[in-house]
């Protein structure tokens, strides 16, 4: 039964357990017990920055919100889906990211042919690659700590590159999110023909 504080209002701060239906991975009371640095680290891994001035309650609410968004995007299962975050920024955010049109869902369209686009949305990236018969790959020999190494797409129509090894979409997106990468790409060239141009950039490292 809810308790009442000295002003007579119902106290609901950090009730035990999971307060959000269909989100088995979110436990509000467990999140509330995390230290401030742990909260900031978890938010950073989800692409949420500018948390330096946030108090603990704000950090807790921000993390819960980010996790809810990710859970809805994956159907609550934890499987790969939309990343739940926008374009990632950091100390090495490139001019390419800043001047690209942000795409946040498969319903968004480029403003014009040849427009540089940027996204972190899993569905957008997968749809773009599959429309070009692209296969998620990693460069052999670059794996580390059990995770995929340098990420690439292989376009079989152009001939397979020797060092590319096909991996699952789940592994590709796991590495993409762990490294806080942005996907910069084109839908069409300026002449209106389909473009296969893309690159991956990290806002935290000069070399991506």
N, CA, C and O of each residue as an XYZ file, in Angstrom:
832
protein
N       0.856     -1.200      0.000
C       0.000      0.000      0.000
C       0.885      1.241      0.000
O       1.851      1.294      0.762
N       0.587      2.245     -0.833
C       1.433      3.447     -0.901
C       1.494      4.165      0.434
O       0.496      4.208      1.154
N       2.635      4.727      0.776
C       2.777      5.507      1.997
C       2.558      6.964      1.676
O       2.608      7.359      0.511
N       2.316      7.765      2.689
C       2.109      9.195      2.494
C       3.198      9.961      3.224
O       3.612      9.601      4.326
N       3.646     11.018      2.584
C       4.698     11.814      3.212
C       4.077     12.861      4.127
O       2.865     12.878      4.345
N       4.927     13.731      4.657
C       4.457     14.688      5.659
C       3.424     15.657      5.110
O       2.642     16.227      5.871
N       3.415     15.853      3.775
C       2.445     16.786      3.211
C       1.133     16.115      2.870
O       0.176     16.768      2.455
N       1.093     14.781      3.052
C      -0.136     14.057      2.797
C      -0.243     13.500      1.396
O      -1.212     12.808      1.085
N       0.731     13.783      0.535
C       0.681     13.253     -0.827
C       1.233     11.842     -0.850
O       1.983     11.445      0.042
N       0.862     11.089     -1.866
C       1.298      9.704     -1.963
C       2.744      9.630     -2.417
O       3.122     10.267     -3.400
N       3.559      8.851     -1.703
C       4.962      8.698     -2.055
C       5.115      7.562     -3.049
O       4.778      6.421     -2.736
N       5.616      7.851     -4.234
C       5.765      6.818     -5.261
C       7.183      6.750     -5.800
O       7.439      6.026     -6.762
N       8.107      7.486     -5.204
C       9.461      7.545     -5.724
C      10.141      6.183     -5.662
O      10.244      5.565     -4.603
N      10.608      5.727     -6.849
C      11.339      4.484     -6.966
C      10.646      3.301     -6.300
O      11.241      2.648     -5.443
N       9.372      3.002     -6.684
C       8.716      1.821     -6.143
C       9.456      0.583     -6.608
O      10.126      0.620     -7.640
N       9.350     -0.531     -5.858
C      10.133     -1.720     -6.194
C       9.680     -2.342     -7.503
O       8.518     -2.247     -7.896
N      10.654     -2.994     -8.175
C      10.314     -3.800     -9.338
C      10.172     -3.029    -10.626
O      10.610     -1.885    -10.751
N       9.533     -3.702    -11.598
C       9.340     -3.155    -12.932
C       7.975     -2.503    -13.005
O       6.955     -3.174    -12.850
N       7.946     -1.184    -13.244
C       6.679     -0.459    -13.280
C       6.148     -0.272    -14.699
O       5.100      0.347    -14.885
N       6.848     -0.792    -15.694
C       6.470     -0.578    -17.081
C       6.060     -1.901    -17.721
O       6.895     -2.797    -17.844
N       4.790     -2.053    -18.135
C       4.332     -3.312    -18.735
C       5.115     -3.661    -19.990
O       5.535     -2.781    -20.742
N       5.310     -4.986    -20.210
C       5.938     -5.504    -21.431
C       7.377     -5.038    -21.628
O       7.869     -4.976    -22.755
N       8.044     -4.712    -20.528
C       9.458     -4.327    -20.617
C      10.233     -5.127    -19.575
O      10.625     -4.578    -18.546
N      10.461     -6.423    -19.827
C      11.084     -7.285    -18.815
C      12.502     -6.899    -18.446
O      12.988     -7.286    -17.383
N      13.186     -6.132    -19.315
C      14.568     -5.775    -19.033
C      14.712     -4.492    -18.222
O      15.830     -4.084    -17.906
N      13.589     -3.850    -17.882
C      13.651     -2.579    -17.166
C      13.155     -2.772    -15.734
O      11.998     -3.128    -15.510
N      14.028     -2.537    -14.787
C      13.681     -2.630    -13.375
C      14.019     -1.288    -12.742
O      15.183     -0.983    -12.484
N      12.975     -0.486    -12.494
C      13.189      0.882    -12.029
C      13.939      0.960    -10.700
O      14.800      1.820    -10.516
N      13.607      0.059     -9.779
C      14.257      0.122     -8.471
C      15.732     -0.246     -8.575
O      16.559      0.300     -7.844
N      16.072     -1.172     -9.484
C      17.474     -1.538     -9.691
C      18.239     -0.374    -10.327
O      19.378     -0.095     -9.954
N      17.606      0.299    -11.284
C      18.243      1.450    -11.934
C      18.499      2.557    -10.915
O      19.546      3.204    -10.946
N      17.545      2.774    -10.013
C      17.672      3.833     -9.016
C      18.820      3.581     -8.047
O      19.319      4.515     -7.418
N      19.245      2.317     -7.923
C      20.349      1.991     -7.005
C      21.720      2.187     -7.658
O      22.740      2.119     -6.972
N      21.758      2.427     -8.962
C      23.031      2.625     -9.650
C      23.696      3.923     -9.195
O      23.021      4.875     -8.806
N      25.001      3.946     -9.249
C      25.741      5.167     -8.932
C      25.638      6.144    -10.097
O      25.323      5.755    -11.222
N      25.906      7.407     -9.816
C      25.789      8.457    -10.834
C      26.677      8.159    -12.042
O      26.247      8.311    -13.185
N      27.921      7.732    -11.786
C      28.834      7.438    -12.889
C      28.330      6.267    -13.735
O      28.487      6.262    -14.956
N      27.729      5.285    -13.080
C      27.183      4.140    -13.812
C      25.998      4.565    -14.680
O      25.843      4.099    -15.809
N      25.177      5.443    -14.148
C      24.040      5.945    -14.913
C      24.525      6.699    -16.148
O      23.995      6.517    -17.245
N      25.535      7.547    -15.961
C      26.064      8.316    -17.094
C      26.674      7.396    -18.151
O      26.510      7.621    -19.350
N      27.381      6.353    -17.694
C      27.992      5.411    -18.639
C      26.914      4.697    -19.458
O      27.054      4.523    -20.669
N      25.850      4.290    -18.790
C      24.780      3.571    -19.503
C      24.057      4.492    -20.488
O      23.691      4.075    -21.587
N      23.858      5.736    -20.085
C      23.240      6.698    -20.996
C      24.143      6.963    -22.192
O      23.675      7.052    -23.327
N      25.442      7.088    -21.930
C      26.390      7.352    -23.015
C      26.379      6.209    -24.027
O      26.464      6.442    -25.233
N      26.271      4.956    -23.529
C      26.255      3.807    -24.432
C      24.996      3.778    -25.293
O      24.956      3.104    -26.322
N      23.961      4.517    -24.862
C      22.721      4.595    -25.641
C      22.645      5.877    -26.458
O      21.597      6.213    -27.009
N      23.756      6.585    -26.530
C      23.801      7.776    -27.367
C      23.313      9.040    -26.697
O      23.143     10.065    -27.359
N      23.078      8.987    -25.367
C      22.615     10.170    -24.641
C      23.822     10.876    -24.043
O      24.528     10.312    -23.207
N      24.058     12.104    -24.469
C      25.202     12.863    -23.978
C      24.722     14.096    -23.208
O      23.530     14.231    -22.931
N      25.625     14.969    -22.874
C      25.306     16.197    -22.128
C      24.620     15.891    -20.800
O      23.616     16.513    -20.451
N      25.172     14.926    -20.062
C      24.580     14.541    -18.770
C      25.356     15.097    -17.579
O      25.007     14.822    -16.431
N      26.404     15.874    -17.842
C      27.290     16.319    -16.761
C      26.570     17.118    -15.684
O      26.918     17.018    -14.507
N      25.578     17.903    -16.064
C      24.891     18.764    -15.097
C      23.597     18.141    -14.547
O      22.873     18.774    -13.779
N      23.322     16.912    -14.946
C      22.080     16.273    -14.509
C      22.243     15.660    -13.115
O      23.269     15.049    -12.815
N      21.222     15.828    -12.266
C      21.219     15.209    -10.944
C      20.809     13.740    -11.071
O      20.348     13.301    -12.125
N      20.982     12.996     -9.993
C      20.759     11.559    -10.072
C      19.335     11.222    -10.498
O      19.143     10.351    -11.346
N      18.332     11.892     -9.930
C      16.942     11.596    -10.298
C      16.723     11.818    -11.798
O      16.018     11.050    -12.451
N      17.335     12.878    -12.332
C      17.209     13.158    -13.757
C      17.885     12.077    -14.591
O      17.374     11.677    -15.637
N      19.045     11.606    -14.118
C      19.763     10.543    -14.818
C      18.953      9.250    -14.815
O      18.872      8.553    -15.826
N      18.357      8.939    -13.668
C      17.519      7.734    -13.567
C      16.356      7.811    -14.556
O      16.096      6.863    -15.297
N      15.668      8.937    -14.560
C      14.513      9.093    -15.464
C      14.932      9.040    -16.925
O      14.227      8.475    -17.761
N      16.095      9.638    -17.233
C      16.579      9.639    -18.615
C      16.924      8.226    -19.072
O      16.626      7.849    -20.205
N      17.551      7.444    -18.195
C      17.908      6.071    -18.566
C      16.669      5.209    -18.755
O      16.591      4.420    -19.697
N      15.698      5.363    -17.854
C      14.458      4.596    -17.989
C      13.766      4.945    -19.309
O      13.278      4.063    -20.016
N      13.730      6.227    -19.629
C      13.108      6.670    -20.873
C      13.822      6.078    -22.085
O      13.185      5.604    -23.026
N      15.163      6.113    -22.048
C      15.941      5.562    -23.164
C      15.712      4.066    -23.310
O      15.616      3.555    -24.426
N      15.623      3.360    -22.179
C      15.406      1.911    -22.221
C      14.006      1.574    -22.701
O      13.811      0.592    -23.417
N      13.024      2.391    -22.308
C      11.658      2.169    -22.788
C      11.596      2.331    -24.296
O      10.959      1.537    -24.988
N      12.269      3.380    -24.812
C      12.267      3.606    -26.247
C      12.895      2.452    -26.993
O      12.394      2.032    -28.036
N      14.007      1.929    -26.457
C      14.685      0.804    -27.094
C      13.828     -0.449    -27.023
O      13.772     -1.225    -27.978
N      13.146     -0.652    -25.870
C      12.310     -1.832    -25.702
C      11.128     -1.805    -26.659
O      10.771     -2.833    -27.233
N      10.510     -0.620    -26.837
C       9.387     -0.520    -27.783
C       9.852     -0.803    -29.197
O       9.148     -1.447    -29.976
N      11.045     -0.317    -29.526
C      11.545     -0.498    -30.891
C      11.850     -1.943    -31.195
O      11.802     -2.340    -32.359
N      12.168     -2.760    -30.180
C      12.497     -4.155    -30.401
C      11.382     -5.077    -29.960
O      11.593     -6.286    -29.860
N      10.186     -4.539    -29.689
C       9.070     -5.379    -29.280
C       9.228     -5.937    -27.893
O       8.564     -6.910    -27.537
N      10.131     -5.318    -27.068
C      10.307     -5.771    -25.690
C      11.142     -7.021    -25.574
O      11.263     -7.573    -24.481
N      11.737     -7.499    -26.691
C      12.439     -8.763    -26.664
C      13.938     -8.606    -26.532
O      14.637     -9.570    -26.222
N      14.451     -7.382    -26.768
C      15.890     -7.183    -26.729
C      16.554     -7.496    -28.053
O      17.775     -7.379    -28.161
N      15.789     -7.893    -29.070
C      16.352     -8.189    -30.373
C      16.684     -6.901    -31.093
O      16.255     -5.817    -30.699
N      17.463     -7.042    -32.166
C      17.859     -5.850    -32.899
C      16.662     -5.164    -33.513
O      15.789     -5.811    -34.092
N      16.625     -3.838    -33.383
C      15.568     -3.036    -33.973
C      16.075     -1.620    -34.032
O      17.283     -1.410    -34.136
N      15.197     -0.640    -33.969
C      15.652      0.742    -33.975
C      16.521      1.008    -32.760
O      16.303      0.439    -31.690
N      17.487      1.860    -32.929
C      18.440      2.087    -31.858
C      17.833      2.839    -30.695
O      18.365      2.767    -29.587
N      16.733      3.566    -30.901
C      16.110      4.323    -29.832
C      16.809      5.631    -29.555
O      16.459      6.316    -28.594
N      17.792      6.007    -30.367
C      18.500      7.267    -30.152
C      18.742      7.973    -31.462
O      18.654      7.363    -32.528
N      19.050      9.263    -31.393
C      19.310     10.026    -32.593
C      20.774      9.975    -32.967
O      21.507      9.080    -32.549
N      21.188     10.943    -33.756
C      22.577     11.019    -34.179
C      23.475     11.183    -32.960
O      23.173     11.962    -32.056
N      24.584     10.443    -32.943
C      25.497     10.479    -31.811
C      26.526     11.589    -32.006
O      27.089     11.744    -33.090
N      26.761     12.349    -30.956
C      27.716     13.445    -31.031
C      28.785     13.286    -29.966
O      28.580     12.608    -28.959
N      29.928     13.919    -30.197
C      31.033     13.845    -29.251
C      32.118     14.821    -29.642
O      31.914     15.700    -30.480
N      33.277     14.656    -29.023
C      34.368     15.607    -29.233
C      34.928     15.570    -30.650
O      35.577     16.523    -31.080
N      34.686     14.484    -31.381
C      35.209     14.366    -32.742
C      34.085     14.250    -33.770
O      34.269     13.639    -34.822
N      32.928     14.830    -33.472
C      31.848     14.845    -34.460
C      32.333     15.559    -35.721
O      32.844     16.677    -35.655
N      32.168     14.907    -36.855
C      32.700     15.449    -38.101
C      31.727     16.437    -38.743
O      30.538     16.472    -38.424
N      32.279     17.238    -39.662
C      31.425     18.157    -40.415
C      30.442     17.382    -41.288
O      29.356     17.876    -41.593
N      30.821     16.170    -41.689
C      29.918     15.340    -42.496
C      28.632     15.034    -41.734
O      27.542     15.061    -42.304
N      28.769     14.746    -40.451
C      27.589     14.486    -39.623
C      26.776     15.756    -39.442
O      25.552     15.741    -39.573
N      27.457     16.856    -39.142
C      26.758     18.103    -38.840
C      25.965     18.620    -40.041
O      24.900     19.215    -39.875
N      26.482     18.394    -41.245
C      25.818     18.947    -42.425
C      24.958     17.930    -43.178
O      24.437     18.226    -44.253
N      24.814     16.745    -42.614
C      23.961     15.730    -43.239
C      22.531     15.849    -42.721
O      22.305     16.311    -41.602
N      21.583     15.436    -43.527
C      20.176     15.405    -43.108
C      19.955     14.196    -42.224
O      20.276     13.073    -42.612
N      19.404     14.418    -41.030
C      19.158     13.301    -40.117
C      17.908     12.537    -40.534
O      16.858     13.125    -40.794
N      18.041     11.223    -40.591
C      16.932     10.324    -40.910
C      16.646      9.501    -39.661
O      17.537      8.828    -39.143
N      15.417      9.549    -39.178
C      15.097      8.873    -37.917
C      14.162      7.686    -38.076
O      13.953      6.939    -37.120
N      13.592      7.493    -39.268
C      12.724      6.336    -39.498
C      12.682      6.029    -40.984
O      13.106      6.841    -41.806
N      12.168      4.857    -41.323
C      12.092      4.446    -42.732
C      11.094      5.303    -43.510
O      11.053      5.245    -44.739
N      10.297      6.092    -42.805
C       9.324      6.961    -43.479
C       9.933      8.289    -43.917
O       9.347      9.000    -44.733
N      11.110      8.629    -43.379
C      11.773      9.878    -43.763
C      12.349      9.764    -45.170
O      12.784      8.690    -45.585
N      12.350     10.875    -45.900
C      12.890     10.876    -47.253
C      13.964     11.954    -47.391
O      13.924     12.980    -46.714
N      14.914     11.703    -48.273
C      15.954     12.691    -48.550
C      15.337     13.933    -49.181
O      14.393     13.843    -49.965
N      15.886     15.091    -48.827
C      15.359     16.352    -49.350
C      15.553     16.474    -50.856
O      14.771     17.131    -51.543
N      16.618     15.827    -51.365
C      16.909     15.904    -52.802
C      17.889     14.793    -53.160
O      18.565     14.269    -52.275
N      17.982     14.421    -54.432
C      18.971     13.432    -54.860
C      20.383     13.919    -54.542
O      20.693     15.099    -54.703
N      21.221     13.011    -54.097
C      22.597     13.360    -53.774
C      22.792     13.905    -52.382
O      23.925     14.173    -51.984
N      21.714     14.080    -51.622
C      21.803     14.638    -50.268
C      22.533     13.664    -49.368
O      22.256     12.465    -49.387
N      23.471     14.179    -48.575
C      24.152     13.370    -47.574
C      23.217     13.165    -46.386
O      22.640     14.123    -45.871
N      23.069     11.915    -45.952
C      22.137     11.552    -44.890
C      22.906     10.912    -43.734
O      24.004     10.387    -43.924
N      22.323     10.959    -42.538
C      22.938     10.310    -41.387
C      21.845      9.728    -40.505
O      20.784     10.329    -40.335
N      22.114      8.550    -39.945
C      21.138      7.889    -39.081
C      21.835      6.934    -38.129
O      22.981      6.544    -38.350
N      21.127      6.561    -37.062
C      21.538      5.450    -36.202
C      20.424      4.415    -36.122
O      20.532      3.439    -35.381
N      19.357      4.626    -36.881
C      18.180      3.757    -36.815
C      18.461      2.426    -37.515
O      18.815      2.400    -38.693
N      18.304      1.341    -36.791
C      18.610      0.022    -37.332
C      17.746     -0.326    -38.542
O      18.240     -0.887    -39.520
N      16.468      0.004    -38.476
C      15.579     -0.344    -39.578
C      15.955      0.402    -40.849
O      15.907     -0.162    -41.942
N      16.330      1.668    -40.708
C      16.740      2.469    -41.865
C      17.985      1.866    -42.508
O      18.053      1.713    -43.727
N      18.971      1.524    -41.676
C      20.234      0.977    -42.183
C      20.000     -0.358    -42.874
O      20.513     -0.600    -43.966
N      19.227     -1.217    -42.233
C      18.999     -2.549    -42.816
C      18.225     -2.443    -44.128
O      18.546     -3.133    -45.096
N      17.212     -1.586    -44.162
C      16.437     -1.428    -45.391
C      17.327     -0.900    -46.518
O      17.236     -1.364    -47.655
N      18.194      0.078    -46.195
C      19.100      0.632    -47.197
C      20.013     -0.455    -47.766
O      20.171     -0.569    -48.981
N      20.609     -1.246    -46.881
C      21.543     -2.287    -47.321
C      20.835     -3.370    -48.134
O      21.329     -3.784    -49.183
N      19.688     -3.826    -47.654
C      18.998     -4.915    -48.335
C      18.448     -4.489    -49.684
O      18.317     -5.318    -50.584
N      18.125     -3.211    -49.843
C      17.668     -2.714    -51.140
C      18.782     -2.799    -52.176
O      18.524     -2.796    -53.380
N      20.028     -2.875    -51.698
C      21.188     -2.965    -52.585
C      21.817     -4.348    -52.530
O      22.929     -4.563    -53.012
N      21.073     -5.296    -51.924
C      21.548     -6.676    -51.738
C      22.832     -6.717    -50.921
O      23.672     -7.599    -51.101
N      22.968     -5.747    -50.019
C      24.134     -5.704    -49.153
C      24.038     -6.707    -48.023
O      22.959     -6.962    -47.489
N      25.185     -7.277    -47.663
C      25.259     -8.297    -46.614
C      26.118     -7.756    -45.468
O      27.212     -7.251    -45.719
N      25.649     -7.849    -44.213
C      26.453     -7.354    -43.083
C      27.719     -8.191    -42.924
O      27.665     -9.421    -42.901
N      28.855     -7.509    -42.815
C      30.148     -8.199    -42.745
C      31.070     -7.516    -41.751
O      30.834     -6.384    -41.326
N      32.129     -8.235    -41.390
C      33.235     -7.665    -40.653
C      34.512     -7.996    -41.402
O      34.546     -8.947    -42.184
N      35.560     -7.224    -41.173
C      36.847     -7.493    -41.805
C      37.577     -8.534    -40.975
O      37.821     -8.327    -39.786
N      37.924     -9.650    -41.596
C      38.617    -10.730    -40.890
C      39.889    -10.225    -40.229
O      40.647     -9.448    -40.811
N      40.110    -10.684    -38.992
C      41.328    -10.327    -38.279
C      41.201     -9.074    -37.437
O      42.149     -8.690    -36.752
N      40.022     -8.420    -37.478
C      39.853     -7.187    -36.690
C      38.960     -7.404    -35.473
O      38.672     -6.457    -34.742
N      38.520     -8.642    -35.249
C      37.650     -8.931    -34.110
C      38.414     -8.714    -32.800
O      39.636     -8.857    -32.751
N      37.677     -8.366    -31.741
C      38.313     -8.236    -30.435
C      37.275     -8.419    -29.345
O      36.125     -7.999    -29.479
N      37.705     -9.059    -28.255
C      36.831     -9.310    -27.088
C      35.553    -10.033    -27.477
O      34.504     -9.812    -26.872
N      35.631    -10.884    -28.469
C      34.465    -11.668    -28.866
C      33.447    -10.911    -29.679
O      32.366    -11.431    -29.956
N      33.769     -9.681    -30.072
C      32.830     -8.864    -30.846
C      33.355     -8.645    -32.259
O      34.553     -8.751    -32.520
N      32.426     -8.335    -33.164
C      32.793     -8.073    -34.543
C      33.785     -6.919    -34.614
O      33.741     -5.997    -33.799
N      34.680     -6.981    -35.599
C      35.675     -5.934    -35.755
C      35.174     -4.824    -36.659
O      34.055     -4.338    -36.493
N      36.000     -4.423    -37.616
C      35.631     -3.346    -38.540
C      34.380     -3.756    -39.310
O      34.327     -4.846    -39.878
N      33.379     -2.889    -39.329
C      32.099     -3.200    -39.958
C      32.074     -2.751    -41.412
O      32.571     -1.680    -41.760
N      31.487     -3.592    -42.247
C      31.343     -3.285    -43.656
C      30.034     -3.887    -44.161
O      29.377     -4.655    -43.458
N      29.668     -3.528    -45.386
C      28.639     -4.244    -46.132
C      29.302     -4.814    -47.376
O      30.138     -4.164    -48.003
N      28.923     -6.027    -47.721
C      29.406     -6.616    -48.958
C      28.282     -6.554    -49.981
O      27.156     -6.974    -49.715
N      28.603     -6.029    -51.141
C      27.642     -5.963    -52.242
C      28.073     -6.978    -53.292
O      28.908     -6.672    -54.143
N      27.513     -8.182    -53.241
C      27.982     -9.280    -54.096
C      28.013     -8.943    -55.582
O      28.832     -9.491    -56.319
N      27.139     -8.056    -56.030
C      27.115     -7.706    -57.448
C      28.434     -7.084    -57.885
O      28.793     -7.147    -59.060
N      29.149     -6.488    -56.950
C      30.419     -5.856    -57.281
C      31.614     -6.769    -57.058
O      32.758     -6.349    -57.235
N      31.357     -8.033    -56.665
C      32.445     -8.960    -56.387
C      32.848     -8.903    -54.929
O      33.114     -7.822    -54.404
N      32.899    -10.055    -54.261
C      33.196    -10.081    -52.827
C      34.656     -9.761    -52.544
O      35.563    -10.269    -53.203
N      34.857     -8.915    -51.557
C      36.210     -8.623    -51.116
C      36.742     -9.793    -50.291
O      36.006    -10.404    -49.516
N      38.015    -10.095    -50.465
C      38.599    -11.298    -49.867
C      38.498    -11.335    -48.349
O      38.219    -12.386    -47.772
N      38.724    -10.191    -47.694
C      38.826    -10.207    -46.232
C      37.481    -10.035    -45.526
O      37.436    -10.041    -44.296
N      36.399     -9.884    -46.263
C      35.103     -9.684    -45.628
C      34.487    -11.023    -45.229
O      34.491    -11.984    -45.997
N      33.962    -11.056    -44.011
C      33.289    -12.254    -43.511
C      31.876    -11.888    -43.089
O      31.678    -10.961    -42.304
N      30.896    -12.612    -43.607
C      29.493    -12.320    -43.294
C      29.195    -12.610    -41.826
O      29.636    -13.622    -41.283
N      28.445    -11.713    -41.192
C      28.004    -11.906    -39.815
C      26.504    -11.638    -39.752
O      25.913    -11.186    -40.733
N      25.885    -11.912    -38.608
C      24.449    -11.686    -38.456
C      24.163    -10.199    -38.283
O      25.037     -9.428    -37.886
N      22.934     -9.809    -38.586
C      22.532     -8.431    -38.341
C      22.634     -8.098    -36.856
O      22.998     -6.982    -36.486
N      22.309     -9.074    -36.009
C      22.373     -8.838    -34.562
C      23.797     -8.477    -34.137
O      23.998     -7.539    -33.366
N      24.789     -9.226    -34.642
C      26.184     -8.945    -34.293
C      26.641     -7.615    -34.889
O      27.396     -6.875    -34.258
N      26.182     -7.313    -36.102
C      26.575     -6.061    -36.759
C      26.072     -4.864    -35.957
O      26.823     -3.928    -35.685
N      24.790     -4.905    -35.582
C      24.221     -3.779    -34.840
C      24.738     -3.712    -33.404
O      24.820     -2.631    -32.822
N      25.085     -4.868    -32.831
C      25.670     -4.857    -31.492
C      26.975     -4.067    -31.505
O      27.209     -3.233    -30.630
N      27.828     -4.330    -32.501
C      29.091     -3.595    -32.613
C      28.834     -2.129    -32.966
O      29.513     -1.243    -32.446
N      27.879     -1.868    -33.828
C      27.529     -0.504    -34.238
C      27.135      0.340    -33.033
O      27.575      1.483    -32.903
N      26.303     -0.220    -32.148
C      25.845      0.528    -30.975
C      26.918      0.619    -29.899
O      27.056      1.655    -29.248
N      27.683     -0.462    -29.703
C      28.742     -0.437    -28.688
C      29.761      0.659    -28.981
O      30.300      1.277    -28.062
N      30.022      0.897    -30.263
C      31.033      1.887    -30.643
C      30.434      3.265    -30.886
O      31.144      4.191    -31.276
N      29.145      3.405    -30.662
C      28.456      4.695    -30.840
C      28.720      5.275    -32.230
O      29.106      6.435    -32.369
N      28.507      4.458    -33.241
C      28.771      4.891    -34.603
C      27.571      5.610    -35.206
O      26.429      5.398    -34.798
N      27.853      6.459    -36.180
C      26.831      7.055    -37.037
C      26.980      6.466    -38.434
O      28.091      6.177    -38.880
N      25.855      6.290    -39.120
C      25.839      5.757    -40.476
C      25.566      6.919    -41.426
O      24.460      7.459    -41.460
N      26.578      7.294    -42.193
C      26.460      8.383    -43.169
C      26.323      7.754    -44.546
O      27.092      6.860    -44.897
N      25.355      8.210    -45.328
C      25.063      7.496    -46.577
C      24.309      8.385    -47.558
O      23.943      9.517    -47.242
N      24.084      7.847    -48.752
C      23.229      8.464    -49.766
C      22.197      7.444    -50.223
O      22.472      6.245    -50.285
N      21.012      7.936    -50.539
C      20.014      7.088    -51.201
C      20.237      7.117    -52.711
O      20.219      6.083    -53.379
N      20.446      8.315    -53.227
C      20.651      8.493    -54.661
C      21.822      9.437    -54.908
O      22.127     10.299    -54.084
N      22.470      9.262    -56.050
C      23.476     10.223    -56.473
C      22.764     11.464    -57.000
O      21.544     11.466    -57.161
N      23.518     12.503    -57.263
C      22.904     13.748    -57.729
C      22.196     13.583    -59.068
O      21.332     14.386    -59.420
N      22.569     12.518    -59.832
C      21.891     12.274    -61.112
C      20.640     11.418    -60.960
O      20.001     11.067    -61.951
N      20.286     11.078    -59.705
C      19.073     10.320    -59.446
C      19.251      8.814    -59.432
O      18.310      8.086    -59.117
N      20.456      8.326    -59.772
C      20.707      6.886    -59.753
C      21.004      6.414    -58.331
O      21.525      7.172    -57.513
N      20.668      5.162    -58.046
C      20.873      4.605    -56.715
C      22.348      4.673    -56.321
O      23.232      4.381    -57.127
N      22.595      5.058    -55.081
C      23.964      5.185    -54.581
C      24.253      4.106    -53.540
O      23.407      3.788    -52.703
N      25.451      3.557    -53.607
C      25.912      2.600    -52.604
C      26.864      3.254    -51.606
O      27.482      2.564    -50.795
N      26.984      4.581    -51.661
C      27.931      5.261    -50.781
C      27.481      5.197    -49.322
O      26.327      5.483    -49.003
N      28.415      4.815    -48.437
C      28.172      4.911    -46.996
C      29.518      4.937    -46.284
O      30.533      4.505    -46.831
N      29.511      5.443    -45.074
C      30.663      5.287    -44.191
C      30.184      5.354    -42.749
O      29.127      5.909    -42.451
N      30.977      4.782    -41.872
C      30.675      4.745    -40.445
C      31.647      5.650    -39.720
O      32.854      5.597    -39.957
N      31.115      6.491    -38.827
C      31.965      7.421    -38.086
C      31.638      7.383    -36.602
O      30.477      7.281    -36.208
N      32.682      7.467    -35.787
C      32.517      7.585    -34.341
C      32.721      9.042    -33.941
O      33.686      9.665    -34.383
N      31.835      9.601    -33.113
C      32.028     10.970    -32.635
C      33.051     11.048    -31.501
O      33.373     12.134    -31.021
N      33.561      9.885    -31.076
C      34.470      9.847    -29.933
C      35.922      9.621    -30.327
O      36.818      9.754    -29.493
N      36.166      9.275    -31.605
C      37.520      8.973    -32.046
C      37.761      9.583    -33.410
O      36.881      9.579    -34.271
N      38.953     10.106    -33.599
C      39.291     10.727    -34.868
C      39.298      9.715    -36.012
O      38.964     10.054    -37.148
N      39.682      8.464    -35.708
C      39.798      7.475    -36.765
C      38.541      6.638    -36.924
O      38.531      5.690    -37.709
N      37.454      6.977    -36.179
C      36.201      6.233    -36.279
C      36.314      4.832    -35.732
O      35.337      4.082    -35.747
